[in-house]
């Protein structure tokens, strides 16, 4: 009988020890740097714990894990009517971050669902105040307006909207076709302008080349004329210097040679220069003496 009681007490102690170990293990939590623990003690808010080792009262304390890292959710295509009554499909991404873990637990039950609903209604309100051309051209401005308006709502939930990015804007099909035609016409116009500018630059280059060729030709002719004139001057100087070195007898011999050549010709009339007559007269006078 005693052995049975001993075994029973041993089993009970063993179970109590195991239960104590389990309770002790559940009472100790390790919270990473990017997370926080919101503790509800008997249903009431008891504080925020972490990071590091956190102790809680088993069974009594309820633990809610909150991730502080930046996260995002997609807003699927929403058909919005612009100010000029053009139905436009838009989808975007919302980036958010929990800044108040307690408010994110106590003030909203489903943040993602609530934020998604607010995002769609805010998008329709913003797009409804803009023309289609503005929607297509002012994407960054729409992102900024959406971020500010969403952040004003989610602030009471302890969540900060860090960024909003529109991924795609789809205008009506007829508008898309008109945009494609406009883009093709613009490319054609740019090609024609580029071709005209190329022809203009080519004509300018040709004209400049002809101008430079004319200038170089004129410069060459001027230098050739100068060199020709200098050659004439040099020749005249040479003749003048040679003439100064000739004496009277040399000149007389030259005249006689000239008369000899004239006498060989078939001409019936012979013109005798005065210098030859003077030379002959001089010879005659010297012979008389």
C-alpha positions in Angstrom: 0.0 0.0 0.0 2.8 2.4 0.9 4.6 1.6 -2.3 1.4 2.5 -4.3 1.1 5.8 -2.5 4.8 6.5 -3.1 4.4 5.8 -6.8 1.3 8.0 -6.9 3.0 10.9 -5.2 6.0 10.5 -7.5 3.8 10.7 -10.5 2.1 13.8 -9.2 5.4 15.5 -8.4 6.7 14.6 -11.8 3.7 16.0 -13.5 3.9 19.2 -11.4 7.5 19.5 -12.3 6.8 19.1 -15.9 4.0 21.6 -15.7 6.3 24.1 -13.9 8.9 23.7 -16.7 6.2 24.3 -19.3 4.8 27.3 -17.5 8.3 28.7 -17.0 9.1 28.2 -20.7 5.9 30.0 -21.7 6.6 32.8 -19.3 9.9 33.7 -21.1 9.8 35.3 -24.5 12.6 36.6 -26.7 11.5 39.7 -28.7 13.5 40.5 -31.9 14.6 44.1 -32.6 12.0 44.6 -35.3 9.0 43.4 -33.2 7.2 44.4 -30.1 4.8 42.6 -27.7 1.6 44.2 -26.7 0.5 42.6 -23.4 -3.2 42.3 -22.3 -3.5 41.2 -18.7 -6.9 39.8 -17.9 -8.1 41.7 -21.0 -6.7 45.1 -20.1 -3.7 46.8 -21.7 -0.6 46.1 -19.6 2.1 47.7 -21.7 4.5 47.1 -24.6 7.5 44.9 -24.2 10.7 44.3 -26.2 13.1 44.0 -27.7 15.0 41.4 -25.7 13.9 38.9 -23.0 10.4 39.5 -21.8 8.6 37.8 -18.9 4.9 37.3 -18.7 2.4 35.7 -16.4 1.3 32.5 -18.0 -2.4 32.1 -18.7 -3.2 35.6 -17.3 -1.3 37.6 -19.9 -2.3 37.6 -23.6 0.5 38.4 -26.0 0.0 40.2 -29.4 3.0 40.4 -31.7 3.5 43.6 -33.7 6.0 43.9 -36.6 7.6 47.3 -36.9 9.2 46.8 -40.3 7.9 48.7 -43.3 5.3 46.7 -45.2 2.9 47.2 -48.1 -0.4 46.2 -49.6 -1.7 46.3 -53.2 -4.8 48.3 -54.2 -6.2 46.4 -57.2 -7.5 48.2 -60.3 -10.1 50.8 -59.4 -12.3 52.5 -62.0 -12.3 56.2 -61.3 -14.3 58.9 -63.1 -12.2 62.0 -63.9 -13.5 65.6 -63.9 -14.2 65.4 -67.6 -16.1 62.1 -67.2 -13.4 59.7 -68.5 -13.4 56.3 -66.8 -9.9 55.4 -65.8 -8.5 52.3 -64.2 -5.8 52.9 -61.6 -3.9 50.5 -59.3 -1.2 51.4 -56.8 0.8 50.2 -53.8 0.7 51.6 -50.3 3.7 51.4 -48.0 3.2 51.7 -44.3 4.9 51.2 -41.0 3.6 50.8 -37.4 4.8 53.6 -35.2 2.5 52.9 -32.2 2.0 49.2 -31.5 -0.6 49.8 -28.8 -2.8 52.0 -31.1 -2.5 49.5 -33.9 -4.0 46.8 -31.7 -6.5 48.8 -29.6 -7.9 51.2 -32.2 -8.4 49.0 -35.3 -9.2 45.3 -35.6 -8.1 44.8 -39.3 -5.7 47.5 -40.4 -5.1 46.1 -43.9 -8.8 45.9 -44.7 -9.6 49.3 -43.3 -6.6 50.9 -45.1 -7.7 49.2 -48.3 -11.2 50.7 -48.1 -9.9 54.1 -47.2 -7.4 53.9 -50.1 -10.1 53.2 -52.7 -12.4 55.9 -51.6 -9.6 58.5 -51.3 -8.4 57.6 -54.8 -11.8 58.1 -56.3 -12.1 61.5 -54.6 -8.7 62.7 -55.8 -9.2 61.5 -59.4 -12.7 63.0 -59.5 -11.2 66.5 -59.0 -8.7 66.2 -61.9 -9.0 66.2 -65.7 -7.8 63.1 -67.6 -4.7 65.0 -69.0 -3.8 66.0 -65.5 -4.2 62.4 -64.3 -1.8 61.2 -67.0 0.7 63.9 -66.5 0.7 64.4 -62.7 1.4 61.0 -61.3 3.8 62.2 -58.7 1.4 64.8 -57.5 -1.4 62.2 -57.2 1.0 59.9 -55.2 1.8 62.8 -52.8 -1.9 63.7 -52.3 -2.9 60.1 -51.6 -0.1 59.7 -49.1 -1.1 62.8 -47.2 -4.8 62.0 -47.1 -4.2 58.3 -46.1 -1.8 59.3 -43.4 -4.3 61.7 -41.9 -6.7 58.7 -41.5 -4.2 56.0 -40.4 -2.5 58.2 -37.8 -5.2 57.4 -35.2 -4.4 53.7 -35.8 -0.8 54.2 -34.9 0.3 53.6 -38.5 2.4 55.9 -40.7 1.9 55.8 -44.5 5.5 56.2 -45.8 4.8 56.1 -49.6 2.2 55.6 -52.3 3.2 54.5 -55.8 0.8 54.4 -58.7 1.7 51.4 -60.9 -0.6 51.7 -63.9 -3.1 54.2 -65.3 -5.3 52.9 -68.1 -7.4 55.6 -69.8 -10.4 54.6 -72.1 -9.6 52.6 -75.2 -10.5 55.4 -77.6 -8.2 57.7 -75.7 -5.4 55.1 -75.8 -5.8 54.9 -79.6 -5.7 58.7 -79.9 -2.6 58.8 -77.8 -0.9 56.2 -80.0 -1.8 58.2 -83.2 -0.6 61.4 -81.5 2.7 59.7 -80.5 3.2 58.4 -84.1 2.5 61.9 -85.5 4.9 63.4 -83.0 7.7 61.0 -84.0 7.1 61.7 -87.7 7.3 65.4 -87.0 10.5 65.0 -85.1 12.0 62.9 -87.9 11.0 65.6 -90.4 12.5 68.3 -88.2 15.7 66.3 -87.8 15.9 65.7 -91.5 15.4 69.4 -92.3 18.0 70.4 -89.7 20.4 67.9 -91.3 19.9 69.3 -94.8 20.3 72.8 -93.4 23.5 71.9 -91.7 24.8 70.2 -94.8 23.9 73.2 -97.0 25.7 75.5 -94.5 28.8 73.2 -94.5 28.8 73.2 -98.4 28.5 77.0 -98.5 31.2 77.4 -96.0 33.4 75.0 -97.9 32.8 76.9 -101.2 33.5 80.1 -99.4 36.8 78.8 -98.0 37.7 77.4 -101.5 37.0 80.8 -103.1 39.1 82.6 -100.4 41.9 80.1 -100.9 41.7 80.5 -104.7 41.7 84.3 -104.5 44.6 84.2 -102.0 46.5 81.9 -104.4 45.9 84.2 -107.4 47.0 87.2 -105.4 50.2 85.5 -104.3 50.8 84.3 -107.9 50.3 87.9 -109.2 52.7 89.2 -106.5 55.3 86.6 -107.5 54.8 87.3 -111.2 55.3 91.1 -110.5 58.3 90.3 -108.4 59.7 88.2 -111.3 59.2 91.0 -113.7 60.8 93.5 -111.4 63.7 91.1 -110.9 64.1 90.6 -114.7 64.0 94.4 -115.2 66.6 94.9 -112.5 68.8 92.2 -114.2 68.4 93.8 -117.6 69.2 97.2 -116.1 72.2 96.0 -114.4 73.4 94.2 -117.6 72.8 97.3 -119.6 74.9 99.4 -117.3 77.8 97.0 -117.8 77.6 97.2 -121.7 80.0 99.7 -123.3 79.5 101.6 -126.6 81.4 99.1 -128.8 79.2 96.3 -127.6 76.1 98.2 -128.4 77.4 99.0 -131.9 78.1 95.3 -132.5 74.6 94.5 -131.5 73.2 97.1 -133.9 75.3 95.7 -136.7 74.1 92.2 -136.0 70.6 93.5 -136.1 71.2 95.2 -139.5 72.6 91.9 -140.8 69.4 90.1 -139.9 67.3 92.9 -141.4 69.2 92.6 -144.6 68.5 88.9 -144.9 64.7 89.5 -144.9 62.6 89.9 -148.1 61.2 93.2 -147.1 61.5 96.1 -149.7 61.5 98.7 -147.0 64.1 98.9 -144.2 63.7 101.1 -141.2 67.1 102.1 -139.7 67.1 103.4 -136.2 68.6 106.8 -135.5 71.1 105.2 -133.2 72.6 103.3 -136.2 72.8 106.4 -138.3 74.5 108.3 -135.5 77.0 105.4 -135.2 77.7 105.3 -138.9 78.1 109.1 -139.0 80.6 108.8 -136.2 82.6 106.2 -138.0 82.7 108.4 -141.2 83.9 111.4 -139.2 86.6 109.4 -137.6 87.7 108.1 -141.0 88.0 111.6 -142.6 90.2 112.7 -139.8 
